[in-house]
Amino acid sequence: MTWELHIAASHSLKEKRQVLKSLKDRLHHRFNVSAAETAHHDLWQRAELTVCVVSTDRGHADSVLREADRLVAGADGARIVDTSTTYF
């Protein structure tokens, strides 16, 4: 799952990284997913965050991604602009 995020309060790359690090850490610890910033590395208020979950059960993967989406939607400092999900 990939989120396009707007980080309105960020005025530097350092502030942006703090918001993203917090999100990535919470996603990893709560859902055991891999999370990474995958685009817009040099922009202060824009980010693309991607998580990956590996499962033999599509229903379980869907459930984990739905919960991860709720966590990102409720995160302080970041607003979801767009979301996409890809299955392999």
C-alpha contacts under 8 A as a table, 3 or more apart, distances in Angstrom:
res1	aa1	res2	aa2	distance
1	M	50	T	5.65
1	M	51	V	5.46
1	M	52	C	6.63
1	M	65	L	6.95
1	M	83	T	7.19
1	M	84	S	5.73
1	M	85	T	4.31
1	M	86	T	6.38
2	T	48	E	6.80
2	T	49	L	5.67
2	T	50	T	4.27
2	T	51	V	6.53
2	T	83	T	5.63
2	T	84	S	5.26
2	T	85	T	6.29
3	W	48	E	5.62
3	W	49	L	5.28
3	W	50	T	6.38
3	W	80	I	6.43
3	W	81	V	7.38
3	W	82	D	5.79
3	W	83	T	4.55
3	W	84	S	6.66
4	E	46	R	7.46
4	E	47	A	5.96
4	E	48	E	4.62
4	E	49	L	6.65
4	E	80	I	5.96
4	E	81	V	5.35
4	E	82	D	4.99
4	E	83	T	6.27
5	L	46	R	5.72
5	L	47	A	5.08
5	L	48	E	6.01
5	L	49	L	7.47
5	L	78	A	6.06
5	L	79	R	5.50
5	L	80	I	4.70
5	L	81	V	5.46
5	L	82	D	7.28
6	H	45	Q	5.54
6	H	46	R	4.83
6	H	47	A	6.59
6	H	78	A	5.67
6	H	79	R	5.17
6	H	80	I	6.46
6	H	81	V	6.53
7	I	10	S	5.76
7	I	16	K	6.95
7	I	44	W	7.65
7	I	45	Q	4.52
7	I	46	R	6.00
7	I	47	A	7.60
7	I	77	G	5.77
7	I	78	A	4.67
7	I	79	R	6.45
8	A	45	Q	5.74
8	A	77	G	6.96
8	A	78	A	7.19
9	A	45	Q	7.57
9	A	77	G	6.60
10	S	13	L	7.50
10	S	15	E	5.33
10	S	16	K	5.51
10	S	44	W	6.06
10	S	45	Q	5.67
11	H	15	E	6.59
11	H	16	K	7.74
11	H	44	W	6.22
11	H	45	Q	7.40
12	S	15	E	5.35
12	S	16	K	6.42
12	S	44	W	5.36
13	L	16	K	4.98
13	L	17	R	6.06
13	L	42	D	7.13
13	L	43	L	7.09
13	L	44	W	5.11
14	K	17	R	5.12
14	K	18	Q	6.32
15	E	18	Q	5.16
15	E	19	V	6.58
15	E	44	W	7.94
16	K	19	V	5.34
16	K	20	L	6.31
16	K	44	W	6.02
16	K	45	Q	6.79
17	R	20	L	5.01
17	R	21	K	5.81
18	Q	21	K	5.15
18	Q	22	S	6.20
19	V	22	S	5.32
19	V	23	L	6.37
19	V	77	G	6.72
19	V	78	A	7.47
20	L	23	L	5.04
20	L	24	K	6.00
20	L	37	E	7.59
20	L	49	L	7.91
21	K	24	K	5.10
21	K	25	D	5.98
22	S	25	D	5.26
22	S	26	R	6.19
23	L	26	R	5.24
23	L	27	L	6.10
23	L	72	V	7.12
23	L	75	A	7.43
24	K	27	L	5.16
24	K	28	H	6.08
24	K	35	A	5.52
24	K	36	A	6.94
25	D	28	H	5.19
25	D	29	H	6.08
26	R	29	H	5.27
26	R	30	R	5.83
27	L	30	R	5.40
27	L	31	F	5.69
27	L	32	N	7.00
27	L	33	V	6.51
27	L	34	S	7.98
27	L	35	A	7.18
27	L	68	A	6.58
27	L	71	L	7.71
28	H	31	F	5.60
28	H	32	N	4.62
28	H	33	V	4.95
28	H	34	S	6.13
28	H	35	A	6.79
29	H	32	N	5.60
29	H	33	V	7.90
31	F	64	V	6.67
31	F	68	A	7.26
32	N	53	V	7.78
33	V	51	V	6.22
33	V	52	C	5.66
33	V	53	V	5.19
34	S	51	V	5.35
34	S	52	C	5.20
34	S	53	V	6.80
35	A	49	L	7.02
35	A	50	T	5.60
35	A	51	V	4.29
35	A	52	C	6.58
36	A	49	L	5.76
36	A	50	T	5.48
36	A	51	V	6.59
37	E	41	H	7.47
37	E	47	A	6.95
37	E	48	E	5.65
37	E	49	L	4.57
37	E	50	T	6.34
38	T	41	H	7.65
38	T	47	A	7.90
38	T	48	E	5.51
38	T	49	L	5.87
38	T	50	T	6.37
39	A	47	A	6.31
39	A	48	E	5.10
39	A	49	L	7.60
40	H	43	L	5.54
40	H	46	R	6.30
40	H	47	A	5.33
40	H	48	E	6.47
41	H	47	A	6.99
43	L	46	R	5.67
43	L	47	A	7.36
53	V	61	A	6.40
53	V	64	V	7.72
53	V	65	L	7.78
54	V	61	A	7.15
55	S	58	R	6.84
55	S	60	H	7.04
55	S	61	A	6.01
57	D	60	H	5.36
57	D	61	A	6.46
58	R	61	A	5.03
58	R	62	D	6.10
59	G	62	D	5.07
59	G	63	S	6.19
60	H	63	S	5.07
60	H	64	V	6.25
61	A	64	V	5.19
61	A	65	L	6.17
62	D	65	L	5.15
62	D	66	R	6.08
63	S	66	R	5.16
63	S	67	E	6.29
64	V	67	E	5.25
64	V	68	A	6.12
65	L	68	A	4.91
65	L	69	D	6.02
66	R	69	D	5.04
66	R	70	R	6.39
67	E	70	R	5.08
67	E	71	L	6.35
68	A	71	L	5.05
68	A	72	V	6.30
69	D	72	V	5.19
69	D	73	A	6.03
70	R	73	A	5.02
70	R	74	G	6.17
71	L	74	G	5.27
71	L	75	A	6.21
72	V	75	A	5.10
72	V	78	A	7.76
72	V	80	I	7.69
73	A	78	A	7.86
73	A	79	R	6.79
73	A	80	I	6.42
75	A	78	A	6.11
75	A	79	R	7.80
80	I	83	T	7.29
